[in-house]
Amino acid sequence: MSGKAAGHAEPQEASEGEGPGGASGARGGPRTWVRRWRGRHPGGARVVSVSVTVLAVALVVGALVLPNTVVGLGPAKFTRIPGEAVIGAAVLLALPRRPRVALAAVSGALLGATTVLNLLDMGFNQYLGRPFNVVLDWSLFGDAESYLEDSLGRTSTLAAVTGVIILVLLLLVLTALATVRLANLLARHNGTATRGTLIAGVVWITCSSLGLQISGVPIASDRTATALRIQARRVSATLKDEAEFRKVARVDAFGNTPGSQLVPDLRGKDVVFTFIESYGRSAVEDPIMAPGVDRTLDVRTKALAKAGFHAKSGWLTSATYGGSSWLGHSTTMSGLWISNQQRYRTVMASDHLSLTEAFEKTGAFDTVGVMPGVQKGWPEQKWYGLKKVYNAFQLGYQGPKFSWSTMPDQYALQQYQERVHSRKPAAGKSRMSLLILTSSHQPWAPIPKMVDWDRLGDGSVFKGIQAAGNKPADVIADTSKSRQEYGKSIQYSVTALTQWLERYGTDDTVLVFLGDHQPIARVSGNHASRDVPVSIVAKDPKVLDKVSGWGWTDGLRPAHDAPVWKMSSFRDRFLRAYGSTPHPRKG
């Protein structure tokens, strides 16, 4: 020890397992056992020490260069030189022991937290087509837990959630410990470390200046610093957007339109708006899913035509992707681009006119909603202008759940028929209904099958179908199978809806149905659009004549080159097409 007291010499501080003055040894604790083991097995101790150091380097460097997308992963991304490591090494070398250890521990924990955010970005990009928002997205974890519980069961969900929490805590602790270990290693070999840091800095600057790359990936990396800047900008933009969107939501082209001037051309009609879960453009155009879905759309177009119904179809670009269906619903109905939870809360608390409320405001329509996916209080009912809403527990279903979906779409439609559609509205009124179908919700296992409409009863007929279907875990783990089963689920939902219309629709029925968003990226692809099909179906030719100028495709399958509009434009286009007169309300 060169005559210096233990605990004061620089080399002593880095000695693993020893405390100041050998106090731990006096107590015969774990550190004494480690010291004795080293003395007995010096070769093994060196191997363990080197291995731990290598793992620490791999963990810290890997965390510093980790991309935030699954498609960004690749060996070349982990061969870069992280500039943050060079700067960090220089700072740590200049500090005395205590500040160095403290800074290393805090920096390591922050690096662990940044890594967690990167992993969240990966998941959100893969499932929702966007990065994680640290201000708004924490509430979505509750929905994710509910989805897992419905898909995999309570026990598996608890195990998964517990595992995730443990992994996050381990990541924070291990990155902190790894950074402290490397900081002590630098201090123990001060001269070598200083020269190495200078060389690494020169190499980093040279590679950055010359733009040197490996397999198209820059050798000089500042990934973590960039990620932190992006997160800061994202937080700032989110807070700014909240204030700006409130102003936007107060402006409404039809906000002051009297009820007598809203949808006059649909008076006397039986109007049904229906969202089909995850019904996206990929279902119609993807090589794996499209053949079956397109065949179904063509068959159902012909069947409806035989029953006297005709359709026009186009594309809408959804405000969401892979999930958060309520954003797609509210964007369509509000005429506003509702792309995050804060915007959604703002609109739900406002008096901005929804398309469904426009019908209620006329005084000429009864308004009702059928929501088999709603399993708790739904205060949004007021904003949607629905006088009556049937949730999952009010439709008399006694059959099994199909993963997340509480009941098959066919059953929900039959209940809508029996409880609502078959009954006459109040005297002198028509009816406007909002239905949200759920059978095509991921994980697309098991999928219901169509049964005879007269045999639906209380839904018990589906027990055998559910038991014979695929297990969610089997489909979730297989990308090819997920895509195939997703396509089948869309075929089922479209068939159920159009068979209901064929069977129960009247001369006055007007059906508007569309998707809420594309399925997750694992199914739709990493570069898929956000487009969803939308169709208007009616017997009365005057209904479709009103939208003849839209350029939509005849039938239920929109052409590839059919017009594509933002989903937020649908409300105003629809209101204008059916005779509504704008009376703007300004903010």
VOGU-3710 file (C-alpha; in Angstrom, 3 decimals, decimal comma):
1> msgkaaghae> 0,000/0,000/0,000  3,119/2,235/-0,204  2,746/3,064/3,469  -0,648/4,807/3,017  -3,612/4,045/5,209  -6,338/1,856/3,740  -9,192/3,923/2,380  -6,937/6,836/1,351  -4,752/5,357/-1,354  -6,190/5,537/-4,875
11> pqeasegegp> -5,559/1,868/-5,687  -7,217/0,736/-2,473  -10,533/2,412/-3,333  -10,976/0,240/-6,373  -10,311/-3,007/-4,565  -13,492/-5,024/-4,806  -14,907/-6,332/-1,604  -12,750/-4,337/0,860  -14,019/-1,511/3,008  -12,022/1,202/4,765
21> ggasgarggp> -9,651/-0,206/7,362  -10,700/-3,748/6,559  -13,673/-3,331/8,861  -15,718/-5,774/6,865  -12,982/-8,325/7,274  -13,064/-7,853/11,037  -16,711/-8,748/11,000  -16,082/-11,781/8,839  -18,651/-10,582/6,302  -19,036/-11,269/2,570
31> rtwvrrwrgr> -16,040/-9,102/1,712  -13,781/-11,319/3,830  -15,073/-14,383/1,976  -14,419/-12,681/-1,384  -10,883/-11,712/-0,305  -10,146/-15,234/0,868  -11,512/-16,700/-2,367  -9,250/-14,392/-4,371  -6,275/-15,457/-2,348  -7,003/-19,103/-2,957
41> hpggarvvsv> -7,945/-18,728/-6,633  -5,983/-15,775/-8,057  -6,334/-16,983/-11,654  -10,065/-17,427/-11,372  -10,384/-14,053/-9,660  -8,592/-12,349/-12,541  -10,878/-14,058/-15,061  -13,975/-12,989/-13,122  -12,676/-9,430/-12,727  -11,867/-9,081/-16,424
51> svtvlavalv> -15,203/-10,649/-17,401  -17,156/-8,261/-15,184  -15,238/-5,309/-16,604  -15,910/-6,435/-20,178  -19,619/-6,802/-19,368  -19,614/-3,336/-17,784  -18,050/-1,852/-20,938  -20,555/-3,700/-23,139  -23,495/-2,512/-21,034  -22,437/1,153/-20,929
61> vgalvlpntv> -21,369/1,400/-24,564  -24,397/-0,590/-25,727  -26,714/1,718/-23,793  -24,998/4,803/-25,247  -25,399/3,702/-28,877  -28,747/1,850/-28,593  -31,207/3,030/-31,288  -34,852/3,669/-30,459  -36,452/1,562/-33,210  -36,498/-2,177/-33,821
71> vglgpakftr> -35,636/-1,652/-37,481  -32,628/0,409/-36,373  -31,070/-2,534/-34,552  -28,056/-4,081/-36,248  -24,399/-4,979/-35,577  -23,137/-1,763/-37,208  -24,999/0,341/-34,633  -22,932/-1,227/-31,839  -19,529/-0,688/-33,466  -19,701/3,098/-33,093
81> ipgeavigaa> -17,640/5,295/-30,816  -19,943/7,101/-28,363  -18,824/10,695/-27,897  -20,572/10,783/-24,528  -18,210/8,067/-23,258  -15,149/10,068/-24,321  -16,393/13,231/-22,618  -17,482/11,279/-19,548  -14,086/9,613/-19,217  -12,304/12,970/-19,433
91> vllalprrpr> -14,506/14,478/-16,723  -14,220/11,482/-14,401  -10,416/11,416/-14,720  -10,257/15,018/-13,527  -12,316/14,441/-10,373  -11,218/13,251/-6,899  -12,624/10,009/-5,553  -15,920/10,953/-3,918  -17,205/13,343/-6,595  -16,086/10,851/-9,242
101> valaavsgal> -17,992/7,947/-7,690  -21,086/10,111/-7,104  -21,078/11,475/-10,655  -20,487/8,008/-12,118  -23,384/6,531/-10,130  -25,812/9,316/-11,076  -24,693/9,290/-14,719  -25,080/5,510/-14,860  -28,577/5,640/-13,399  -29,539/8,392/-15,880
111> lgattvlnll> -28,102/6,290/-18,705  -30,255/3,409/-17,495  -33,319/5,678/-17,519  -32,464/6,864/-21,038  -32,171/3,232/-22,097  -35,638/2,536/-20,682  -36,985/5,443/-22,739  -35,252/4,053/-25,831  -36,866/0,672/-25,224  -40,255/2,340/-24,760
121> dmgfnqylgr> -39,706/4,179/-28,038  -39,000/0,820/-29,672  -42,238/-0,653/-28,367  -44,359/2,366/-29,221  -42,856/2,666/-32,700  -43,473/-1,025/-33,290  -47,061/-1,010/-32,053  -48,344/2,552/-32,416  -46,102/3,902/-35,163  -44,791/6,733/-32,976
131> pfnvvldwsl> -42,291/7,242/-30,131  -43,175/7,257/-26,448  -44,330/10,595/-25,053  -43,058/11,050/-21,486  -45,785/13,603/-20,742  -48,875/11,842/-22,084  -48,369/8,125/-22,462  -48,087/6,835/-18,892  -51,846/6,306/-18,785  -51,595/3,807/-21,652
141> fgdaesyled> -49,799/1,268/-19,462  -53,091/0,525/-17,724  -54,692/-0,231/-21,084  -51,710/-2,404/-22,027  -52,063/-4,380/-18,802  -55,787/-4,906/-19,440  -55,051/-6,060/-22,976  -52,468/-8,575/-21,742  -54,840/-9,847/-19,082  -57,598/-10,379/-21,645
151> slgrtstlaa> -55,178/-12,051/-24,064  -52,925/-14,110/-21,786  -54,770/-14,341/-18,468  -54,318/-12,757/-15,051  -51,437/-14,952/-13,876  -49,339/-14,482/-17,013  -50,000/-10,744/-16,943  -48,905/-10,410/-13,309  -45,763/-12,377/-14,112  -45,049/-10,193/-17,148
161> vtgviilvll> -45,626/-6,922/-15,284  -43,489/-8,085/-12,350  -40,751/-9,147/-14,748  -40,775/-5,784/-16,513  -40,539/-3,872/-13,217  -37,642/-6,036/-12,061  -35,827/-5,624/-15,381  -36,206/-1,838/-15,269  -34,852/-1,674/-11,720  -31,996/-4,010/-12,632
171> llvltalatv> -31,138/-1,884/-15,641  -30,959/1,269/-13,524  -28,823/-0,416/-10,854  -26,535/-2,289/-13,231  -25,776/0,727/-15,422  -24,954/2,723/-12,281  -22,689/-0,029/-10,939  -21,061/-0,541/-14,336  -20,308/3,164/-14,679  -18,801/3,314/-11,181
181> rlanllarhn> -16,650/0,278/-11,906  -15,331/1,824/-15,135  -14,713/5,148/-13,380  -12,610/3,395/-10,743  -10,769/1,488/-13,463  -9,884/4,786/-15,160  -8,592/6,201/-11,876  -6,538/3,089/-11,141  -4,812/3,359/-14,529  -4,768/7,126/-14,746
191> gtatrgtlia> -1,917/7,550/-17,210  -3,061/4,879/-19,647  -6,667/6,031/-19,360  -5,729/9,650/-20,071  -3,805/8,699/-23,198  -6,616/6,378/-24,328  -9,228/9,097/-23,809  -7,210/11,592/-25,855  -6,774/9,089/-28,678  -10,480/8,183/-28,613
201> gvvwitcssl> -11,390/11,882/-28,714  -9,153/12,510/-31,718  -10,566/9,460/-33,517  -14,142/10,535/-32,741  -13,539/14,092/-34,033  -11,823/12,765/-37,164  -14,601/10,289/-37,951  -17,252/12,922/-37,315  -15,511/15,540/-39,479  -14,938/13,131/-42,380
211> glqisgvpia> -18,318/11,435/-42,029  -16,709/7,978/-41,860  -19,204/5,120/-41,764  -19,484/1,358/-41,373  -22,289/-0,221/-43,423  -23,872/3,208/-43,794  -23,738/3,939/-40,048  -21,544/6,846/-38,813  -18,657/5,652/-36,657  -18,799/8,762/-34,459
221> sdrtatalri> -21,942/8,536/-32,334  -23,743/11,027/-30,119  -26,882/8,881/-29,893  -27,620/9,459/-26,207  -27,099/13,224/-26,351  -29,320/13,357/-29,422  -31,964/11,240/-27,693  -32,009/13,580/-24,701  -32,354/16,619/-26,976  -35,215/14,937/-28,810
231> qarrvsatlk> -36,958/14,071/-25,541  -36,580/17,674/-24,346  -38,002/19,012/-27,609  -40,822/16,499/-27,452  -41,781/17,579/-23,942  -41,636/21,242/-24,947  -43,703/20,613/-28,075  -46,283/18,643/-26,089  -46,769/21,422/-23,558  -46,961/24,009/-26,315
241> deaefrkvar> -49,395/21,890/-28,320  -51,738/21,631/-25,363  -52,226/25,403/-25,243  -52,443/25,818/-28,997  -54,907/22,976/-29,489  -57,308/24,478/-26,964  -57,533/27,512/-29,253  -58,030/25,324/-32,325  -60,790/23,315/-30,635  -62,749/26,501/-29,887
251> vdafgntpgs> -63,041/27,230/-33,624  -65,826/25,273/-35,298  -67,227/25,750/-38,819  -70,592/24,367/-37,659  -70,429/25,486/-34,041  -73,270/28,013/-34,377  -75,341/26,166/-36,967  -78,917/25,781/-35,719  -80,314/22,269/-35,601  -82,742/23,019/-38,401
261> qlvpdlrgkd> -79,792/23,522/-40,773  -77,899/20,344/-39,905  -78,088/17,258/-42,197  -81,467/18,218/-43,735  -80,890/15,754/-46,590  -80,792/12,823/-44,172  -84,052/13,554/-42,384  -86,184/10,438/-42,313  -83,165/8,213/-42,784  -81,882/5,432/-40,536
271> vvftfiesyg> -78,206/6,445/-40,248  -75,648/4,002/-38,807  -72,000/4,948/-38,239  -69,783/1,928/-37,567  -66,082/1,619/-36,761  -64,347/-1,688/-37,452  -61,371/-2,223/-35,168  -57,953/-2,131/-36,917  -59,512/-2,157/-40,400  -56,609/-0,581/-42,276
281> rsavedpima> -55,356/-0,198/-45,826  -53,014/-3,150/-45,330  -56,031/-5,454/-45,082  -57,013/-4,430/-48,613  -53,587/-4,206/-50,252  -51,058/-6,370/-48,382  -50,065/-9,496/-50,376  -50,759/-11,821/-47,439  -53,997/-10,360/-46,059  -55,514/-8,740/-49,151
291> pgvdrtldvr> -56,540/-11,794/-51,222  -58,971/-13,037/-48,582  -60,195/-9,579/-47,539  -60,632/-8,360/-51,121  -62,537/-11,502/-52,026  -64,836/-10,906/-49,048  -65,369/-7,260/-50,012  -66,232/-8,227/-53,597  -68,576/-11,018/-52,515  -70,321/-8,774/-50,016
301> tkalakagfh> -70,613/-5,939/-52,571  -72,482/-8,313/-54,897  -74,672/-9,660/-52,086  -75,645/-6,145/-51,032  -76,346/-5,147/-54,626  -78,671/-8,125/-54,924  -80,497/-6,808/-51,843  -80,734/-3,353/-53,422  -77,805/-1,668/-51,628  -74,955/0,138/-53,354
311> aksgwltsat> -71,742/1,585/-51,957  -68,976/4,081/-52,551  -65,581/3,794/-50,863  -62,446/5,868/-50,322  -59,529/6,305/-47,922  -59,021/8,340/-44,764  -55,659/8,893/-43,067  -56,083/8,069/-39,388  -54,704/10,181/-36,559  -53,483/7,015/-34,814
321> yggsswlghs> -51,807/3,753/-35,711  -51,765/0,290/-34,198  -53,961/1,224/-31,228  -55,637/4,038/-29,253  -58,806/3,548/-31,282  -60,592/6,348/-29,445  -58,293/8,843/-31,168  -59,533/7,648/-34,548  -63,167/7,711/-33,433  -62,960/11,235/-32,042
331> ttmsglwisn> -60,939/12,565/-34,995  -63,598/11,340/-37,422  -66,452/12,733/-35,412  -64,910/16,070/-34,370  -63,222/17,240/-37,542  -60,087/17,869/-35,453  -56,752/16,061/-35,612  -56,757/14,237/-32,273  -53,408/12,490/-32,275  -52,660/12,213/-28,553
341> qqryrtvmas> -54,326/11,769/-25,195  -54,092/15,415/-24,193  -55,946/16,510/-27,341  -58,536/13,842/-26,681  -59,142/15,062/-23,125  -59,352/18,641/-24,372  -62,000/17,823/-26,972  -64,027/15,606/-24,644  -64,244/18,500/-22,187  -65,247/20,990/-24,903
351> dhlslteafe> -68,498/21,823/-26,657  -66,964/21,281/-30,106  -69,724/19,753/-32,242  -69,333/16,037/-32,970  -70,861/14,559/-36,099  -73,084/12,322/-34,012  -74,174/15,231/-31,821  -75,170/17,117/-34,969  -77,944/14,556/-35,433  -79,023/14,956/-31,817
361> ktgafdtvgv> -79,000/18,738/-32,184  -81,514/18,580/-35,039  -84,186/17,246/-32,699  -85,220/14,976/-35,563  -83,185/11,905/-34,558  -83,031/9,505/-31,654  -79,363/8,828/-30,953  -77,977/5,582/-29,567  -74,611/3,865/-29,210  -73,693/0,182/-29,011
371> mpgvqkgwpe> -70,237/-0,230/-27,432  -69,318/-3,865/-26,712  -65,768/-2,751/-25,883  -66,856/-0,373/-23,089  -66,611/-2,114/-19,714  -66,682/0,867/-17,346  -68,150/4,331/-17,079  -68,022/6,216/-20,365  -68,420/9,971/-19,771  -67,640/10,602/-23,455
381> qkwyglkkvy> -71,268/9,729/-24,149  -72,218/13,353/-23,531  -69,746/14,758/-26,082  -70,884/12,233/-28,683  -74,471/13,378/-28,149  -75,832/9,866/-27,556  -79,008/9,680/-25,502  -78,610/5,958/-24,848  -75,514/3,739/-24,833  -75,362/-0,037/-24,473
391> nafqlgyqgp> -72,053/-1,200/-23,023  -70,599/-4,713/-22,774  -72,728/-5,592/-19,756  -76,035/-4,407/-21,173  -76,276/-6,673/-24,215  -77,137/-9,923/-22,416  -74,120/-11,856/-23,626  -73,554/-15,202/-21,893  -70,916/-16,621/-24,206  -67,125/-16,583/-23,872
401> kfswstmpdq> -64,832/-13,614/-24,494  -62,711/-13,795/-27,607  -59,470/-12,538/-26,110  -59,829/-8,743/-25,700  -63,196/-8,646/-27,478  -66,053/-9,104/-25,032  -68,363/-10,639/-27,644  -68,443/-11,465/-31,373  -69,468/-8,672/-33,721  -72,338/-10,763/-35,072
411> yalqqyqerv> -73,835/-11,030/-31,605  -73,413/-7,288/-30,951  -75,143/-6,521/-34,247  -78,003/-8,901/-33,469  -78,478/-7,235/-30,085  -78,445/-3,849/-31,790  -81,140/-5,167/-34,072  -83,312/-6,522/-31,263  -82,843/-3,702/-28,753  -82,660/-0,703/-31,084
421> hsrkpaagks> -83,024/-1,082/-34,821  -86,191/-3,186/-34,830  -87,994/-0,683/-32,605  -89,580/2,470/-33,879  -87,994/5,753/-32,838  -89,963/8,341/-30,910  -92,893/9,800/-32,786  -91,835/11,902/-35,747  -88,159/11,032/-35,403  -85,560/9,052/-37,307
431> rmslliltss> -82,549/7,322/-35,724  -78,793/7,789/-35,761  -76,647/5,013/-34,280  -72,957/4,669/-33,483  -71,553/1,136/-33,340  -67,973/0,200/-32,492  -67,141/-3,395/-33,429  -64,282/-5,193/-31,684  -63,771/-8,715/-33,062  -60,818/-7,610/-35,213
441> hqpwapipkm> -58,884/-6,330/-32,181  -55,438/-7,861/-31,682  -54,216/-10,509/-30,905  -56,668/-11,984/-33,445  -57,023/-15,232/-31,572  -59,407/-16,856/-31,183  -61,565/-15,443/-34,004  -65,348/-15,949/-34,011  -67,082/-17,660/-36,909  -70,407/-16,736/-38,459
451> vdwdrlgdgs> -73,364/-18,784/-37,232  -76,996/-18,800/-38,258  -78,491/-15,488/-37,127  -81,526/-17,269/-35,680  -79,277/-19,413/-33,455  -77,398/-16,588/-31,741  -79,545/-16,585/-28,606  -77,577/-15,378/-25,582  -74,229/-16,103/-27,217  -73,671/-19,532/-25,652
461> vfkgiqaagn> -73,439/-20,942/-29,170  -69,951/-19,426/-29,399  -68,463/-21,552/-26,587  -67,385/-24,345/-28,876  -66,040/-21,919/-31,471  -63,963/-20,086/-28,861  -62,607/-23,304/-27,376  -61,559/-24,625/-30,798  -59,854/-21,380/-31,849  -56,201/-20,426/-31,726
471> kpadviadts> -54,548/-19,487/-28,447  -53,508/-15,813/-28,221  -49,958/-16,691/-27,146  -49,457/-18,821/-30,259  -50,502/-16,030/-32,608  -48,736/-13,193/-30,783  -45,419/-15,023/-31,051  -45,709/-15,692/-34,805  -45,633/-12,706/-37,164  -46,812/-14,650/-40,218
481> ksrqeygksi> -49,675/-16,175/-38,294  -50,608/-12,784/-36,838  -50,924/-11,358/-40,349  -52,991/-14,294/-41,558  -55,327/-14,241/-38,566  -55,666/-10,456/-38,737  -56,912/-10,796/-42,308  -59,419/-13,440/-41,239  -60,700/-11,209/-38,430  -61,374/-8,364/-40,883
491> qysvtaltqw> -63,209/-10,779/-43,175  -65,348/-11,838/-40,231  -66,199/-8,288/-39,121  -67,019/-7,065/-42,635  -69,140/-10,151/-43,263  -71,042/-9,764/-40,001  -71,775/-6,088/-40,619  -72,836/-6,436/-44,242  -74,923/-9,542/-43,536  -76,706/-7,562/-40,847
501> lerygtddtv> -77,400/-4,814/-43,389  -78,506/-7,314/-46,037  -80,799/-9,016/-43,538  -82,212/-6,064/-41,626  -81,546/-2,909/-43,635  -84,460/-0,915/-44,990  -85,002/1,483/-47,850  -84,019/4,290/-45,467  -80,901/2,713/-43,958  -77,632/4,561/-44,559
511> lvflgdhqpi> -74,546/2,738/-43,325  -71,215/4,550/-42,976  -68,417/2,231/-41,891  -64,674/2,643/-41,654  -61,547/1,500/-39,852  -60,193/3,369/-36,860  -56,501/2,711/-37,620  -54,021/0,335/-39,217  -52,982/-2,799/-37,284  -49,651/-2,840/-35,450
521> arvsgnhasr> -46,436/-2,506/-37,470  -45,584/-6,176/-36,947  -48,635/-6,937/-39,092  -48,970/-3,939/-41,407  -45,222/-3,424/-41,907  -42,763/-0,807/-40,694  -43,466/1,571/-43,574  -47,217/1,159/-43,937  -49,444/4,188/-44,420  -51,957/5,276/-41,809
531> dvpvsivakd> -54,855/4,994/-44,265  -58,118/3,188/-43,521  -61,008/2,300/-45,841  -64,320/4,142/-45,525  -67,598/3,238/-47,220  -71,108/4,698/-47,506  -73,845/2,167/-48,286  -77,500/2,922/-49,052  -80,501/1,812/-51,094  -81,714/5,306/-51,874
541> pkvldkvsgw> -79,651/6,463/-54,901  -80,026/10,075/-53,778  -77,830/9,334/-50,744  -74,874/8,279/-52,887  -75,577/11,000/-55,459  -74,757/13,538/-52,723  -71,159/12,262/-52,625  -70,745/11,559/-56,340  -68,256/14,414/-56,586  -65,920/12,861/-54,035
551> gwtdglrpah> -64,329/10,552/-56,587  -64,872/7,472/-54,431  -64,880/3,946/-55,872  -68,110/2,043/-56,476  -68,438/-0,934/-54,138  -66,928/-1,795/-50,756  -63,320/-1,997/-51,950  -61,678/1,392/-52,567  -59,338/1,553/-55,544  -55,640/2,041/-54,905
561> dapvwkmssf> -55,817/5,513/-56,444  -59,076/6,550/-54,777  -58,896/9,916/-52,968  -57,094/9,985/-49,618  -58,274/12,576/-47,089  -57,199/13,268/-43,558  -59,648/11,669/-41,174  -60,252/15,072/-39,586  -61,759/16,362/-42,847  -64,588/13,822/-42,906
571> rdrflraygs> -66,985/15,555/-40,521  -67,203/18,824/-42,482  -67,308/17,093/-45,873  -70,114/14,833/-44,696  -72,119/17,660/-43,139  -71,803/19,795/-46,275  -72,647/16,894/-48,596  -75,938/16,345/-46,802  -77,063/19,939/-46,795  -75,692/21,392/-43,560
581> tphprkg> -75,071/25,138/-43,528  -71,833/26,357/-41,881  -72,221/28,961/-39,157  -68,716/29,283/-37,740  -67,920/29,767/-34,102  -64,623/31,552/-33,669  -62,302/31,094/-30,734
//
